[in-house]
Amino acid sequence: MIRIQQKDFDSGEEYRALRARSRSPGAIVTFCGLVRDVSDRQSITAMELEHYPGMTEKSLEETLEQARQRWQVDGATIIHRIGKLLPEEQIVFVGVSSAHRREAFAACEFIMDFLKTRAPFWKKEFTANGSHWVEAKNTDAEAAQRWRS
Amino acid sequence: MAIKIWYFARIKEALNCAQEQLELSDGEIVTVEDLIELLSQRGEIWKTNLHDEKLLIAVNQTVATMQTTIADQDEIAFFPPVTGG
């Protein structure tokens, strides 16, 4: 299940929903990303998230499909928020259920690495000195690269 | 032919354009590279932003290259490296 939304989510509710629709899960791994309050030693007052409607969903569907081909994924949830967010707010949720924990951990991490480098989202940070678009990090590209083997 | 172009994030702001429709005569452009050259004629800001080495291109919501061909009713998008998550 993939959702792009402005409103916040309840990770407990998402965990329960994922558990309910999984067939025979032995493990559920969930990840929640939050808006940081500091970037490059500057305090962030807000963040704005833009995305490419249509391509975002398509790209996340493809990521899920690749995860399903690599690991035994029972159920999966990806939620990404858009619009204006404040520091410490929840921004992204990924949940994966599987028969075994290793599969669930790996698939969850794979989905996050691919989401960060492939899904068309862009962050703009607001500080006391104005606003700027966040630069893509090499470390994120390297993290996604290691799944190639 | 008619195409739709989307611009996102930093590029959208630099060009002051989020989306546009272009009517082109047949054979005016074949590839993404041709489209970039055509748009670059609008001025220095267009040229610089569309020749950025980090520029990403999508044709019909799939990542494309300079050599990807463009057809009638295609949707083309130009954007910087993604930073979600």
Interface residues (C-beta under 8 A of the other chain):
Chain A: G33 L49 E50 H51 Y52 G54 M55 K58 H80 I91 V92 M112 L115 K116 T117 R118 A119 P120 F121 W122 K123 K124 W133 V134 E135 A136 D140
Chain B: W6 F8 A9 R10 K54 A58 Q61 T62 A77 F79 P80 P81 V82 T83 G84 G85
